[in-house]
Amino acid sequence: MNNNISAVTLNYMEQSPLPFLLNGQWQGSEKSLAVYDPATGAKLTEVALAGAEHVEQAVTAAEQAFVSWSALSVAERNGYISKLAELIRRDLQVLAELESVDVGKPVAAAAGFDVPFAADCFEYFTGVAEECQYDVELGLSVTDSQTIKRPYGVAGFVFPWNFPLTLCAWGIGPALAAGNTVVIKPASETPLSTLYLAKLVDEAGFPAGVVNVLPGTGSTVGEALIGHPRIKLMSFTGSTSVGRRVGEVCGRNLVPAKLELGGKGAAVICSDADVDAAVAGLTGAITLNAGQVCCTASRWYIHEAIYDQFVAKAKAAFEAIKVGRGLDDSTEMGPMCTHKQMAKVLSCIGEAQASGAELVTGGKRIVEGEFAKGYFLEPTLLAGDDNNPWAQEEIFGPVAFLLKFSDEADAVARANANPYGLANSVWSQDLPKAKAIAAQLVSGNSWINAHNVFEYGLHYGACNQSGCGGGVNSKATFEGYLRHQSVAAIR
């Protein structure tokens, strides 16, 4: 393992197998799951593997804890949540290193965004909870009526492997602040930072059963959780194919399902765009987390007037990206998270070429020297037309597909023909025009002269095959974790 990792992080991982948190107790299991470093392929540690019986115990514990947790005042709940945010900031370096060795991302990216943004999430929703009106007078003529807002109960969460800590915070932060209790299944590939977060939950003194973290397989723990008849809300972040399965199971139980799914974001680069800024911004977007970002821009619609210039500069930018281990300070893009995902991306590149795409740059696994056993890929540019299947389907890797257009209305129509609807961007120095185009793009998010823009208070959601059931990071997110009930008396 890279020597840049701290002794605290190493000591934490040496507790192999790492136990999980259930009803305020740290539990082991007869089975364990190995966790691997994507930069080397070597085993990092093992985690105790939860089973279906632990899901039942966790839901029961969360139900019991809900009675007292929901009865606390907002200020009392916020005290626990703010303490958790404080501990996340205290242990920023440990959490960043865990994200880096577990996912593969540069430690600087994890320390600069993932970890502090997770802490900010918990703090943001304590403020939203304080400002919320929980009893709203309706002022009707026939009845003395109120709408009251109350937490649902036990919320289940299944998170993916690409942003374990940030996405966990985005999910459980508003749920806890609204008064719900939670049962969490982290991705089996990347459970380390979520288990460390559970450690901080314990240190912050959360009552037993409020937060339960169960590492396990999707086929066992995931299925048991999404199919549990007594959870009151389900939140899933992951692929569209699995999201359909989650929605189907929850639908049979009439459990509301919040689905944050895949995407195939379009970037519309107009003829008057700042080419250098657009190349830099989109290169950064597609290489962020080795392209394993559902909302990234992977379809680049480039106006024909600047196409050749743009492609030449993008090719140079891609070839200049410093690929390396996440713990190396100079690394700009780390390895893919898993061997399976690396193989899938390589297969997609090959299939795209077989269907007529031109390989502009990249396209290969990096196997020289220290990279031999890791899951490293070259940042890749493909060029072709919309009919190529991998110009339309999510690849989930550092691969952008270049497409030429001559008319902005045509570019919008082509972008909107894709079945996803997560995040697009428009690049133009004419701000009114850029806003008009952005408003026409069908998605949860339309960004201008930037991509992957996140700010608390700025709603991040989805439509079409990219998800349903609400978004994250805003007051609307918080409201989604409260059920609305009418209370009325005849005057």
GUMI-141845 format. One record per residue: x, y, z of N, C-alpha, C in turn. Coordinates in steps of 0.05 Angstrom, whole numbers, plus 32768, in hexadecimal, padded with zeros to 4 digits. Example, Ala and Ser with C-alpha at 12.3 -4.5 7.8 and 13.67 -1.06 7.14 Angstrom:
// GUMI-141845
81087F8E809C80F67FA6809C81087FBE809C;81017FD3808E81117FEB808F81028001809D;
//
This chain:
// GUMI-141845
80117FE88000800080008000801280198000;8008802E7FF4801780477FF2801E8052800E;8037805A801180408064802C8034807F8033;8027808C8021801B80A68027800380A4803A;7FF9808C803F7FE1808980507FE9808C806D;7FD88098807D7FDF809E80997FDC808580AA;7FEA808680C17FE9807080D47FCD806C80DF;7FBE808280E37FA3808080ED7F91807080DA;7F93807580C17F84806780AD7F8C804A80AB;7FA6804580AC7FB0802980AC7FA6801A80C4;7FA7802680DB7F9E801980F47F81801280F2;7F71802480E67F54801F80E47F50800680D3;7F5D800480BD7F597FEE80AA7F647FD480B5;7F767FD580C87F827FBD80D47F6E7FAF80E7;7F577FBB80EC7F437FAD80FD7F347F9980EC;7F417F8A80DD7F347F7880CA7F2A7F5F80D8;7F117F5780D37EFD7F6480C37EF07F7B80D3;7EEB7F9180C57EDE7FA880D17EC17FA180D8;7EB87FA780F17E9D7FA180F97E8A7FB680EE;7E707FB180F07E5B7FC480E77E4A7FCC80FE;7E3C7FE380FA7E2C7FEF81107E0F7FE8810D;7E047FDA81217DE87FD281227DDD7FD7813E;7DC97FE8813F7DBC7FEF81597DD17FF8816E;7DE4800881657DF7801381787E0D80018180;7E0E7FE981757E227FD5817C7E337FCE8163;7E4D7FC981687E5E7FC081527E5E7FA28150;7E577F9881397E527F7C81367E657F708121;7E6C7F5781267E7B7F4881127E697F348105;7E747F2280F57E657F0F80E67E777EF780E0;7E6A7EE080DA7E797EC980D37E867ECC80B7;7E7A7EDE80A77E847EE3808C7E907EFF808A;7EA47F0180797EB17F1B80757EB47F208057;7EB97F3980507EBC7F4280357ED67F508032;7EE67F48801E7F007F5580197EFC7F6F800A;7F0C7F8380107F0B7F9D80037F267FA27FF6;7F267FAA7FDD7F3F7FAB7FCE7F467FC87FC6;7F617FCD7FC37F6B7FE67FBA7F6C7FE67F9B;7F5C7FF77F8E7F5B7FF77F717F7680007F64;7F87800C7F737FA180157F687FB57FFE7F66;7FB17FE97F767FC47FD47F777FB87FB87F74;7F9E7FB67F787F907F9C7F787F947F8D7F92;7FA37F997FA67FA87F8B7FBF7F917F8F7FD3;7F8F7F7C7FE57F7A7F7D7FF97F817F92800D;7F6D7FA480137F717FB980277F6A7FAE8043;7F537FA180457F497F97805F7F317F858059;7F247F7D806E7F0A7F6E806B7EF67F7B807D;7EDD7F7980757EC77F8380857EB47F6C808C;7EA87F6E80A47E947F5A80AB7E7C7F5C8099;7E727F4680907E5C7F46807C7E417F42808A;7E307F5580877E157F5380937E047F408081;7DEE7F36808D7DDC7F25807F7DBF7F2F8081;7DAD7F2080767D917F2880767D867F2A8093;7D907F1980A57D877F1A80C17D8F7F3480CE;7DA67F4080C57DAF7F5980D17D9D7F7080C7;7D937F6E80AE7D807F8280A47D677F8280B5;7D5D7F6B80BB7D457F6980CC7D4A7F7680E8;7D617F7080F37D687F7B810D7D6C7F99810C;7D787FA380F67D7D7FBF80F37D637FCF80F0;7D507FC480E07D377FD280DC7D277FD380F6;7D287FBD81057D1A7FBD811F7D267FD18132;7D417FD281327D4F7FE581447D498002813B;7D48800781217D43802281177D26802A811D;7D138017811C7CF7801D81237CF680258140;7D03801781517D02801D816E7D1080388173;7D26803D81667D348056816A7D25806E815F;7D148069814B7D05807F813F7CF2808C8153;7CE8807D81657CD4808781797CE1809E8188;7CF9809A81927D0680AF81A27D1580C48191;7D2180BB817A7D2F80CE81697D1C80E3815D;7D0580DA81547CF280EC81487CE580FE815D;7CE580F681767CDA8106818C7CED811C8196;7D06811A818E7D19812F81967D1281498188;7D1A815F81957D17817981877D2B817B8170;7D25818D815E7D38819181477D5481988152;7D5581A981667D6F81B181727D7E8199817D;7D6F8187818A7D7C816F81967D87815D8180;7D778158816B7D81814781557D9981558147;7D97816F81437DAC817D81367DC6817C8146;7DC4817A81607DDC817881707DED815F8169;7DDF814981657DEE8130815D7DF981338141;7DE9813E812F7DF1814081137E0881548110;7E07816A811E7E1D817D811D7E3781718128;7E348161813D7E4C815481487E5881418134;7E47813381257E51812181107E60813180FB;7E56814780F37E64815880DF7E7F816180EA;7E80816881037E99817181107EAD815A810F;7EA5814281157EB7812B81157EC1812480F9;7EAF812780E57EB8812280C97ECE813680C2;7ECB814F80C97EE0816380C37EFA815C80D3;7EF7815380EB7F0E814C80FB7F1E813680EE;7F10812280E37F1D810A80D77F1D810B80B9;7F1E812480AE7F1E812880917F3381178083;7F4B8117808D7F61810A807F7F5D80EC807F;7F5480E080957F4F80C380967F3980BC8082;7F2380CA80827F0D80C580707F1680C88053;7F2680DD804D7F3080E180327F4280CA8029;7F5380C0803B7F6480AA80347F5480908030;7F40808C80407F2F8074803C7F2080768021;7F16808D801A7F0980907FFF7F1D808B7FE9;7F3680947FED7F4A80927FD87F5280757FD4;7F5880667FE97F61804B7FE67F4A80387FDF;7F32803F7FE67F1B802E7FE27F0F80327FC6;7F0C804B7FBE7F0080517FA47F1580557F8E;7F2D80607F957F4280657F827F4680827F7C;7F3480937F857F3680B07F7E7F4D80BD7F8B;7F5780D47F7F7F6D80E37F8C7F6580EC7FA8;7F7880E97FBA7F7280F07FD67F6D810E7FD8;7F79811E7FC77F75813B7FC77F5881417FC0;7F4C81327FAE7F3081367FA67F1E812E7FBD;7F2481187FCA7F1381107FE17F1581247FF8;7F2D812E7FFD7F31814180137F26815C800C;7F2681637FF27F1D817D7FEA7EFF817F7FE5;7EF381687FDF7ED681697FD97EC681547FE9;7ECB813B7FE57EBA81267FF07EB58128800E;7ECB812B801D7EC8812B803A7EBC81458045;7EC8815C803E7EBC817580487E9F8179803E;7E99817180267E7E8174801B7E6A8163802A;7E74814B80347E63813A80447E5D8147805F;7E728153806C7E6D816180857E5A81798081;7E5E8187806B7E4D819E80657E3081968062;7E2C817E80577E10817480537E018171806D;7E0E816580817E018161809B7DFB817D80A7;7E0E818F80A57E0981AA80B07DF381B980A1;7DF281B680877DDE81C480777DC281BB807F;7DBE81A180837DA3819880897D9B819D80A6;7DAF81A180B87DA681AB80D27D9A81C780D0;7DA581D780BE7D9981F280BA7D7E81F080AD;7D7B81DF809A7D6181DB808D7D4C81D280A1;7D5581BF80B27D4281B580C77D3981CB80DA;7D4B81DD80E07D4481F380F27D30820680E5;7D32820A80CB7D21821D80BD7D06821280B5;7D0481F880B47CEC81EB80AA7CD381F280BC;7CBC81F680AF7CA381F980BD7C9581DE80BE;7C9381D380D57C8981B780D87C6A81B780DC;7C5F81CD80E47C4281D080E77C3981E980D9;7C2B81E580C27C2481FB80B17C06820080B1;7BFE821780BA7BE2821F80BA7BD98224809E;7BC2821980967BB9821B807A7BA682338076;7B9A823D808B7B88825580887B7082508077;7B638238807A7B4B8232806A7B32823B8079;7B1C823D806A7B03824880757AF282348084;7AF1821B807A7ADF820780867AEC81F9809D;7B0581F5809C7B1381E680B17B2A81F680BD;7B2F81F080D67B4881F980E47B5D81E480DD;7B6E81EA80C97B7E81D580BD7B9C81DC80BE;7BAC81C780C07BC981C980BF7BD481B180AE;7BEA81B780A17BFB81A180967C12819D80A9;7C15818580B47C2B818080C57C3F816E80B6;7C58817280BB7C6E816380AE7C7D815380C3;7C7E813980BF7C8A812780D27C9C811380C3;7CB0810980D17CC280F580C47CB380DB80BF;7CBC80CC80AB7CAF80B380A37CB4809C80B6;7CCD809980BE7CD5808180CE7CF0807780C5;7CF1805D80BF7D0B805180B77D0F80558099;7D26806180927D2D806580767D458052806F;7D42804480597D57803280507D678040803A;7D82803B803A7D94804780267DA68032801A;7DA8803180007DBC80217FF27DCD80337FE1;7DE780347FE77DF980477FDA7E0C80397FC7;7E1680487FB27E29803C7F9F7E46803F7FA8;7E5880367F977E7480357F9E7E84804D7F96;7E7980607F867E8A80757F7B7E8F808D7F8D;7E7B80957F9D7E7E80AB7FB17E7280A27FCB;7E7F808E7FD97E7280827FF07E6A80968006;7E7D80A7800E7E7880B980247E6580D0801D;7E6B80DD80077E5A80F47FFF7E3D80EB7FFA;7E3980D57FEC7E1D80CD7FE67E0F80C47FFF;7E1E80B880127E1180B0802B7E0880C9803A;7E1980DD803B7E1180F680497DF98103803B;7DF9810480207DE2810F80127DC881018018;7DCA80E7801D7DB280D880237DA980DA8040;7DBB80D380537DB380D1806F7DB280EC807D;7DC1810080727DC0811A80807DA481258082;7D968129806C7D7A8133806E7D678120807C;7D6C810680797D5A80F280867D5C80F480A4;7D7480F680AE7D7880F780CC7D6E811280D6;7D74812880C87D6C814280D17D4D814580D2;7D40813680C07D22813780C07D16812580D6;7D27811580E37D1D810480F97D1980E780F3;7D2280DE80DB7D2180C280D47D3980B380DF;7D38809880E17D4E808880E77D56807980CE;7D6F806E80CD7D79806580B37D87804980B6;7D84803A80A07D938021809C7DA180248082;7DBC802180837DCD8026806C7DDB800D8062;7DD9800880487DEA7FF4803C7DFE80018029;7E18800380327E2C800E80207E337FFB800A;7E3F80047FF57E487FF27FDF7E5C7FDF7FEA;7E5A7FC57FE27E6C7FB17FEC7E897FB67FE2;7E8C7FC57FCC7EA67FCA7FC17EB57FE07FD2;7EA57FF37FDD7EB2800A7FEA7EA480118005;7EA67FFF80197E97800480327EA780148047;7EC1801A80427ED2802280587ECA803E8063;7EC6805280537EC0806C805E7EA4806D806B;7E92805C80627E77805B806F7E79804E808A;7E8A8039808C7E8E802D80A77E9C804080B9;7EAF805080AF7EBC806480BF7EA8807A80C8;7E96808180B67E81809480BD7E70808980D4;7E6A806F80D37E5C806280E97E6B80658103;7E85806281017E96806681197E9280828125;7E91809681137E8D80B1811C7E7180B68127;7E5D80A8811B7E4280A981257E42809F8142;7E50808981477E51807E81627E5F80918175;7E75809D816B7E8480B0817C7E7380C98182;7E6280D1816F7E5180E981737E3B80E48187;7E3780CA818E7E2380C481A37E0780C08199;7E0380BB817F7DE880B781757DDB80A08184;7DC180A2818B7DB4808C81987DB580738188;7DB6805C81967DB7804281897DA0803E8176;7DA58034815E7D91802E814A7D8A80458137;7D93805D813D7D8D8073812B7D9B80708110;7DB4806781117DC4806380F97DCF804680FA;7DC9803780E57DD3801B80E37DE1801780C8;7DF9800C80C87E08800980B07E0E7FEB80AC;7E047FE080967E067FC380917E157FBD8076;7E2F7FB980777E3C7FB1805E7E347F958056;7E2F7F91803C7E267F7780337E227F778015;7E1B7F61800B7E167F5F7FEE7DFB7F6A7FE6;7DF87F727FCD7DDF7F7B7FC47DCA7F657FC4;7DD27F4D7FBD7DBF7F377FBB7DB57F2E7FD6;7DC37F347FEB7DB97F2C80067DB07F448016;7DC27F56801E7DBA7F6D802E7DAA7F81801E;7DB27F8680057DA37F997FF57D877F907FF0;7D837F777FE87D687F6D7FE37D577F6C7FFD;7D647F6580137D557F64802C7D4C7F808035;7D5C7F94802F7D557FAF80377D407FBB8025;7D447FB9800B7D307FC67FF97D157FB87FFA;7D167F9E80017CFD7F8F80037CF07F8E801E;7CFC7F9C80327CF17F9B804D7CD77FAA804F;7CC27F9D80587CA87FA980587CA47FBF806D;7CB77FC280807CB37FD680957CC47FEF8092;7CD47FF0807D7CE1800A80797CCC801D806D;7CD0803680737CBC804A806A7CC5805A8052;7CDF805B804C7CEA806880357D028058802C;7D06805880127D1E804B80077D2D805E7FF4;7D4780607FF77D5780707FE67D6D805F7FDA;7D6F80607FBF7D8380507FB17D9280637F9E;7DAD80617F9E7DBD806F7F8B7DCE805A7F7C;7DCC805A7F627DDB80467F537DD280457F36;7DD5802F7F2A7DCF802C7F0D7DB1802C7F08;7DAA80337EF07D8D80337EE87D8280177EE8;7D9280037EE07D877FE87EDF7D807FDE7EFB;7D927FE37F0E7D8B7FDB7F2A7D757FEC7F36;7D7580067F2E7D6080187F387D44800E7F30;7D4280037F187D287FF77F107D207FE17F23;7D337FD17F2A7D2D7FBA7F3D7D257FC57F58;7D337FD97F627D2C7FE57F7C7D0F7FF17F7B;7D0A80007F667CEF800C7F637CD97FF77F62;7CDF7FE17F547CCB7FCB7F517CC57FBF7F6D;7CDA7FB87F7B7CD67FAB7F967CC87FBE7FA9;7CD17FD77FAA7CC57FEA7FBC7CA87FF07FB5;7CA27FF07F9B7C877FF47F917C747FDF7F9B;7C7D7FC67F9C7C6C7FB17FA67C657FB57FC3;7C787FC17FD37C737FC67FEF7C677FE17FF4;7C627FF17FDF7C59800C7FE17C6B801D7FF2;7C8580197FF07C9980297FFD7CA4803E7FEA;7CA280577FF07CAD806B7FDE7CCB80667FD9;7CD380687FC07CEF80637FB87CFB807C7FAC;7D1180857FB77D20809C7FAC7D3780907F9C;7D3780947F827D4A80877F707D5C809B7F62;7D76809B7F697D8A80AC7F5C7D9B80997F4A;7D97809B7F307DA180867F1E7DB680917F0A;7DBB80837EF47DD080897EE27DCA80A17ED0;7DDE80A77EBF7DDA80BD7EAD7DED80BC7E95;7DE880CC7E827DF980CE7E6A7DF980EC7E62;7E0580FC7E737E0481197E717E0F81247E57;7E0181387E4C7E0A81467E347E1681617E3B;7E2B81687E2D7E3681837E2D7E33818F7E12;7E2581A57E107E2181B37DF77E3581CA7DF5;7E4981C87DE47E5E81DC7DE27E5981ED7DCA;7E5082057DCE7E4882177DB97E6082237DAA;7E5B822F7D937E70823A7D837E7F82517D91;7E71825F7DA37E7D82757DB17E87826E7DCD;7E8A82547DD27E95824B7DEC7EB282537DEF;7EBA82577E087ED7825A7E0E7EE3823E7E0C;7EF082387DF67EF9821D7DF17F0C82127E07;7F1F82227E0F7F3282197E237F2482137E3D;7F1182247E457F0282207E5E7EF082077E5C;7EE482037E457ED281EC7E417EE381D27E42;7EF981D27E347F0A81BB7E347F1481B47E51;7F1C81C87E5F7F2681C37E7B7F0F81B97E8C;7EF881C67E8A7EE181BE7E9B7ED781A37E95;7ED5819B7E7C7ECB81817E757EDF816B7E79;7EF981717E757F0E815E7E7B7F0D81577E99;7F0B816C7EA97F0981687EC67EF081587ECE;7EDA815D7EC07EC1814E7EC67EC381317EC0;7ECE812A7EA87ECE810E7EA07EE480FE7EAE;7EF9810B7EB87F0E80FD7EC77F0980FD7EE5;7EF6810D7EEE7EEF810C7F0B7EE780F07F13;7EF480E67F287EEE80CB7F327EF080B67F1C;7F0380BA7F097F0780A87EF27EED80A57EE2;7EDD80BA7EE07EC580B97ED07EAE80AA7EDD;7EB280A17EF57E9E80917F037E8B80A47F12;7E7D80B47F027E6B80C97F0D7E5280C97EFC;7E3B80C47F087E2380C07EF87E1B80D97EE9;7E2280F17EF47E18810A7EE87E2D81177ED6;7E4381097ED07E5881157EC07E4F81197EA3;7E5E812A7E957E58812F7E797E67811B7E68;7E5A81097E5B7E6880F57E4B7E6080F67E2E;7E4D81077E277E46810D7E0B7E4C812A7E06;7E6081307DF57E68814C7DF07E5F81547DD4;7E4A81647DD27E40816F7DB97E4F81897DB4;7E6081897D9F7E72819F7D997E6A81AC7D7E;7E6881C67D7E7E6081D47D667E7681D07D51;7E6D81CC7D387E8081C67D227E9581DC7D1E;7E8E81F47D247EA1820B7D207EB982097D31;7EB781FC7D487ECE81FA7D5B7ED681DC7D5F;7EC981CA7D517ECD81AD7D567EEA81A57D55;7EF881AB7D407F1481A17D3D7F2681AD7D52;7F2281C77D577F3281D47D6C7F2D81C87D87;7F1381C47D8D7F0C81B97DA77F17819D7DAB;7F14818C7D967F1D81707D997F3C816F7D9C;7F4A81807D8E7F6781807D907F7081877DAD;7F63819B7DB87F6A81A47DD37F61818F7DE8;7F4981837DE47F40816E7DF67F5381567DF6;7F5C814F7DDE7F6F81387DDC7F88813E7DEC;7F9381567DE97FAB815E7DF77FA6815E7E16;7F8F81677E1E7F8881687E3A7F85814C7E46;7F79813A7E377F75811F7E417F9181117E44;7FA281167E307FBC81087E317FCE81147E46;7FC8812C7E507FD881387E657FCF81317E81;7FB881237E847FAE811C7E9E7FC281097EAC;7FC981107EC57FDB80FF7ED57FCA80E97EE3;7FCD80D17ED87FBF80B97EE47FD280AC7EF8;7FC780A57F0F7FD880997F237FC8808F7F3B;7FD680867F4F7FCA807D7F687FBD80957F76;7FA6808F7F837F9880A57F907FA880B37FA6;7FB980A47FB37FC980AF7FC97FE080C07FC0;7FE780C07FA67FFD80D07F9C7FF380ED7F98;800281007FA37FF9811C7FA27FF581277F86;8005811C7F73800481277F577FEE811B7F46;7FE081077F517FCB80F97F417FB3810B7F3B;7FAB810B7F227F93811A7F1A7F7B81067F15;7F8180EE7F0D7F6D80D97F0A7F7780BF7F14;7F6880B27F267F7080997F317F6680817F20;7F6880697F2B7F5E80527F1C7F40804F7F1D;7F36803D7F0D7F1A80367F0F7F1680287F2A;7EFE80287F347EF9801D7F4F7EFC7FFF7F50;7EF47FF17F3C7EF57FD37F3C7EFF7FC97F21;7F0A7FB17F227F137FA37F0A7EFB7F9F7EF7;7EE47F997F037ECC7F947EF37EC47FAD7EE4;7EC57FC57EF17EBD7FDD7EE37ED27FE57ECE;7EEB7FE07ED37F007FE57EBF7EFB7FD47EA6;7EF57FBB7EAA7EF17FA97E947ED87FB17E84;7EC37FBA7E927EAB7FC37E857EB07FDC7E73;7EC07FEF7E7D7EC680077E6E7ED680007E55;7EEA7FEF7E597EFA7FE77E417EE97FD97E2C;7ED67FC97E357EC37FBC7E237EB27FD07E14;7EA97FE47E227E987FF97E167EA880087E00;7EC1800E7E067ED2801C7DF37ED5800B7DDA;7EDA7FF27DDE7EDD7FE07DC77EC47FDD7DB6;7EAD7FDB7DC47E937FD97DB67E8D7FF37DA7;7E94800A7DB37E8F80247DA67E9F80267D8C;7EB8801D7D8D7EC9801D7D757EBE800A7D60;7EB57FF27D697EAA7FDF7D567E917FEA7D49;7E837FFD7D567E6B80097D4B7E7180227D3B;7E8A80287D377E91803E7D257E9E80567D33;7EA180567D4D7EAD806D7D5B7ECB806E7D55;7ED580877D537EF2808C7D507EFE808F7D6C;7F1580817D707F2380857D897F36809C7D86;7F3080B37D937F4180CB7D907F5980C97DA1;7F5680BF7DBA7F6D80BB7DCC7F6480A87DE2;7F78809B7DEF7F7280897E057F69806E7DFD;7F5780637E0D7F4A80497E067F5880317E11;7F6E80337E207F7C801B7E297F80801B7E47;7F8480037E517F8C80007E6D7FA980077E70;7FB180147E867FCD801B7E8B7FD980057E9C;7FED7FF87E927FF87FE07EA080167FE27EA4;80227FF97E9E803F7FFC7EA1804780007EBE;805D7FF37EC680697FF87EE080567FF47EF8;805480097F08804480087F20802680057F1B;801E800A7F02800280087EFB7FF97FEB7EF5;800B7FD97EF480067FBE7EE97FEE7FB07EF6;7FEB7FB37F107FD67FA47F1E7FBE7FB57F25;7FBF7FCE7F1E7FA87FE07F257F957FE17F0E;7F7F7FF07F127F697FF27EFF7F6A800D7EF1;7F8080137EE47F85802D7ED87F7D802D7EBA;7F6F80427EB27F6880467E967F7180617E8C;7F7780627E727F7D807C7E667F63808C7E62;7F6380A67E687F4C80B67E617F4780B47E43;7F2E80B17E3B7F2780A97E207F1480BC7E12;7F1A80C37DFA7F0880D27DE97F0080C17DD1;7EE680BE7DCD7EDA80B17DB57ECC80C67DA5;7ECA80C27D8B7EBB80D57D7A7EAA80C47D66;7E9280CF7D617E8080C17D4F7E6580CE7D4D;7E5080BE7D4B7E3580C97D497E2380BE7D5E;7E0B80CA7D607DF780C27D757DEE80A67D73;7DF080997D5C7DE6807E7D587DF880697D66;7E1080717D6D7E22805E7D7B7E1680587D96;7E13803E7D9D7E0680387DB77E1480447DCF;7E2F80477DCE7E3D80527DE57E3F80707DE4;7E32807D7DD07E2D80997DD17E14809F7DE1;7E04808B7DE77DEB808E7DF47DE980807E10;7DF9806C7E137DF7805C7E2C7E0E80637E3F;7E0880627E597E1C80697E6D7E3380557E6D;7E4C80607E6D7E64804F7E6E7E6F804F7E8B;7E6E80657E997E7780687EB47E9580647EB6;7EA380747EA67EC080737EA77ECA808D7E9A;7EE480917E987EF080A97E8D7EEF80AA7E6F;7ED680A97E647ED280A87E477EBE80BC7E3E;7EC680CE7E2C7EB380E27E207EAF80DB7E03;7E9680E07DF97E8F80DB7DDD7E8B80F67DD0;7E9A80FB7DBA7E9981157DAD7E8581147D95;7E7481287D947E5F81297D807E5D81457D74;7E5B81487D5A7E5C81627D4D7E3F816B7D48;7E3B81867D4B7E2181917D437E2481AC7D35;7E1081B47D267E1181CD7D187DFB81E07D20;7DE681D67D2D7DCF81E67D347DC881E07D52;7DC681F57D627DC281F17D7E7DA781E37D85;7D9281E97D767D7981DC7D7A7D7B81BE7D75;7D8B81B77D617D90819B7D5A7DA0818D7D71;7DB3819B7D7C7DC481907D927DB2818B7DAA;7DA0819D7DB07D8D81997DC77D7C81817DC2;7D71817E7DAA7D6081677DA37D6F814D7DA5;7D87814D7D9C7D9881347D9D7D9F812E7DBA;7DA581427DCA7DAB813D7DE67D9381327DF5;7D7B813D7DEF7D6381357DFC7D58811A7DF3;7D6381107DDD7D5A80F67DD37D6480DF7DE4;7D7880E47DF57D8380D07E077D6F80C97E1D;7D6D80B07E267D5880A97E3A7D5E80B27E56;7D7780BA7E5C7D7E80C37E777D7680E07E7A;7D7880EA7E937D7181067E987D7D81107EB2;7D98810F7EB47DA481167ECD7DB181327ECC;7DC681357EBC7DD5814F7EBC7DE181557EA2;7DDD816D7E987DE981777E7F7DF681927E85;7E06819B7E717E1281B57E747E1381C37E59;7E1481DE7E597E1581EF7E417E2D82017E44;7E3C82037E2F7E5582137E2F7E5382287E1A;7E5182417E237E4E82587E117E5582727E21;7E6082867E137E65829F7E207E4D82B27E1E;7E3882A97E117E1F82B87E107E0D82AD7E25;7E0C82B97E3D7DFE82AE7E547DE082AB7E4F;7DD282BF7E437DB582BB7E3E7DB082A47E2B;7DC082A17E177DBD828A7E057DC282707E13;7DD7826F7E237DDE82577E327DC7824F7E45;7DBB82627E527DA5825C7E647D8D82527E55;7D88825D7E3D7D7182547E2D7D7682377E24;7D8E82307E1C7D9482157E147D9282027E2C;7D9D820A7E427D9D81FA7E5B7D8181F37E63;7D6F82077E617D5382027E697D4581EE7E57;7D4E81EB7E3E7D4281D87E2B7D4C81BC7E2F;7D6281B97E3B7D6E819E7E3F7D5E81907E56;7D5481787E507D4381697E637D5581597E76;7D5681637E8E7D6781567EA27D6181617EBD;7D6C81547ED27D69815F7EED7D7A81787EF1;7D8F817A7EE27DA381907EE77DAE81997ECC;7DAE81B47EC87DBB81C07EB17DCF81D57EBA;7DE881D07EB57DFD81E27EBE7E0881F27EA7;7E12820A7EAD7E1D821B7E987E3A82217E9D;7E4B821C7E887E6882217E897E7582137EA1;7E6A81FC7EA87E7581EB7EBD7E6681D17EBC;7E7181BD7EC97E6381A37ECB7E6A81977EE6;7E5681887EF17E59817E7F0C7E5A81947F21;7E4481A37F227E4281BA7F347E3081B37F4C;7E3A81B57F647E2A81AD7F7B7E2D81C37F91;7E1681CA7F9C7E1581DE7FB17DFD81D87FC2;7E0081D97FDC7DE981D47FED7DD581EB7FEA;7DBC81E37FE57DA781F67FDE7DA081F57FC1;7DB381EA7FB07DAE81E67F947DA581CA7F90;7D8B81C77F887D7F81AC7F867D8C819C7F70;7D9381837F777D9F81717F637D8C81597F61;7D8081567F4A7D6C81417F467D6F81347F2B;7D5A81267F227D5C81167F0A7D4081137EFE;7D3F810A7EE57D2681027ED87D2B80EC7EC5;7D1680E27EB87D1880CC7EA57D2680B47EB2;7D3880A77EA37D45808F7EAE7D5C80947EC1;7D5F80AE7EC87D7380B57EDC7D6980B67EF8;7D4E80B17EFC7D4580B07F177D2A80BE7F1C;7D2180BA7F347D0780C67F3C7D0680C67F5A;7CF280D57F657CEE80D47F817CFC80EA7F91;7D0680FF7F837D1381157F917D3081167F8B;7D3D812B7F947D5A812E7F917D6881327FAB;7D7F813F7FAA7D8F81437FC27D9881607FC4;7DA281677FDC7DB181807FE17DA081997FE4;7D8681977FE77D7681AF7FE97D6081AC7FFE;7D5181C280027D3B81C180157D2681AD800C;7D2281AB7FF17D0F81977FE77D17817B7FEF;7D3181767FF07D3B815B7FF97D3181568015;7D35816980277D2C816680437D0E81618044;7CFF817080357CE2816C80367CDA8150802D;7CEA8144801C7CE5812980137CE781148028;7CF4811A803F7CF6810880557CE2810D806B;7CCE811E80647CB8812380777C9E811C8069;7C8D810E80777C728109806D7C6081208074;7C4E812780637C3B813D80687C2081328070;7C16813C80867BFD813380917BEA814A8096;7BD18147808E7BBD815C80947BB0815780AF;7BAD816C80BE7B9E816B80D77B88818180D5;7B6F817980D77B59818C80D37B42818980E6;7B37819F80EF7B1F819F81007B0A81B180F4;7AF181A980F57ADB81BA80EA7AD881D280FD;7AD681E980F17AD3820181017AB78202810D;
//
